[in-house]
Amino acid sequence: MKTNEGTLDRALRIAAGLLLLALMFTGTIGVWGWIGIVPLLTGAVGWCPLYTVLGLNTCPMQKS
């Protein structure tokens, strides 16, 4: 797996994931908050399977 997420993309994903999980644990949005695990994990790993399928890459490293 090559990294296909840039620093800003990763930070926004982690923040969104944590926000969704926090809202779920406080009872604000219900069980749909569990979807926050997806952006949290993809941001932590730096690889998004959907980006791979769509051919997207926000990582500023050399593309080969």
ABEGO torsion letter per residue (X at the ends): XBBABBAAAAAAAAAAAAAAAAAAAAGAAEAAAAAAAAAAAAAAAGBBAAAAAAGBBABABBBX
